[in-house]
Amino acid sequence: MAPARTEPTPGLRFDSPEQEAFLALWRTYDRLRVLEDDLFASFDLTPQQYNVLRLLRAVYPDALPTLALADRLVSRAPDITRMIDKLEQRELVRRDRPPTDRRTVLVAVTDAGLRLLDEMAGPLRECHAKQLGHLSPAELKKLTSLLRTAREPHEPDGSVWK
């Protein structure tokens, strides 16, 4: 007769504490992302497109070079050109090439892009409250600090995320 199966103890479900922490982080991201995906879809945007608009609003009325914009994104965008193309087709951003350096492409948010961000502000605050509003301000600060500490050795030199 085979021994009765028991549920694995939490310490044995993972190969290491690092794996447990990583998988907990991944699962948390997945659960929180679902809420944002629904919100962004209602505005016909991807999370990365929203991030581009948010970053451009931060420098408005100035523009950012495409490569600097790509470096500031929350997650890597392998095809930032295509993403900007889609935003430009919707007239949410504009591109300019300075006459002094035709290799550089500057990207700026348009008035339509600013209006869309204003329209999204309330629903996005509500989304973030659903995601993390159950945490106290002190817990949010601690979480942010721990996440920064975890990713710091993996951030490139000069990253705005350091």
N, C-alpha and C positions, 0 to 999 in steps of 0.2 A: 504494500500500500504506500502511495507517494505521500510525502509530508504535505500538510495543508499549506497552501500559498498564503502569504501575508503581504500586505501592501508594503512596498519598500519604505524604509524610514527616510525622512527628508534628507539627512546627511548622505545617504547612499544613492540618491537619484541622480546625482551629478558627479562628474569625474573630478571636479575640484571646486573650491569656493569661488574661484574666478568664473568658471563655467556657470555656476548657479547665479551669480550676480549678473553675468552677461545675458543669460536667458531670461532672467527676471526683467532686466532693462528692455530687452527685445519685446517680451510679452506686454509690458506696460506701454511701450510705444505703439504696438499694434492696437491695443484697446483704446488708447487716446486718439490715435489717428483716425479711427472710424468716424468719430464725431466731426473732425475737421474735413474729412473727405466729403461728407454729406453737405457741409456748409459751403465749401468751395465749389462743389458741383452745382449747387443752386445758383451760383454766380458765373457758371461756365468757365471756371478757372481751375488750374491744378495748384496744389500747395506751393510748388516751386514758382509758378507764375505770380502767385500772390506775393511770395517772398521778394521777387524782382521788383514788383511795384512798391512794396514796403521800403526796400532799400533805396529806391529812387526818390521816394517821397522824403526820406531822411536828408537828402542832399539838395532837394528842390529849392530854388529854381536851377541849380547847377545840374550837370550831367556827369555820368561816370563812364570811363572807358570800359568796354566790354569785358576785358580780362580782370579789371579791378572788381567789377560787378560779380563775375563768376567766383572770385576769391572770397567774397563776403557772404555768399549763399550759405544757408544752413546745411544743405546737403549738396554733394557734388552734382553738377549738371553736365553730363558728357556732351550735350549738344545745345549750348546756350544760344547759338545763332538761331536755331530753329525755334526755340522758345521765344526769343525776341521777335522773330518773324511773325509768330502768331499774335503776340501782343500788339505789334505794329499794325497788322491787318485789322485788328479791332480798334485801332487808333488810341490805344491806351499808353503807348510809348512812341517816341520818335528817335530816329538815328541821325546823327550828323557826323560828317568828316571834316575836321579842321583843315583849312587850307594850308596850314604850316606843316601838317603831318597826315598825309592821305592814308597812311596805314592804320591810323588810330580811328576807331569808331566810338563815338560818344553816344550814350543812351540816356534819355531823359523821360520822365513821366509827363504825360499831357494833362490838360484840364479834365478830359474824360477819364483818365486814369485816377486822378485825384478825386473826382466825384464818385467813382466806383469804390475807392478805398473809404471814403466818408460813409457811403451807403452800407458797407460791410462792417464798419466799426462796432456798432451795437451788437449785431448778431455774433461777431467774433468774440467780443467780451463775454457774452452769454455762453458761448462754446467753451472758452477757457475756464469760466466759472464751473461749468459742468465737469470739465476735465479735472481740475485741481482745486476747486473752491472748498473742498472738504478739508484741505490742509490749512494749518494756521500760518500767519506770516512768518513766524520763526521756523516752521517746518519747511516752508517754501524756500527761505533763505538758505537753510542747511542743505536741502536737496540741490539747489543751484550750485552751492559751493562744492558739494561732493561730485556732482557731474563735471564741473570745471576741472577739479583735481584728477578725475578719472581720464579725461580726454587730453589734458595738458601735454603729456609727453608725445602725443600723436598729432598735435597741431603743428603745421609748418611754421617756420620762423616768420615773424611779422603778421601772423594771422590776427584778425580782429577778434577772434574767438578765444584768444589766450587770456 
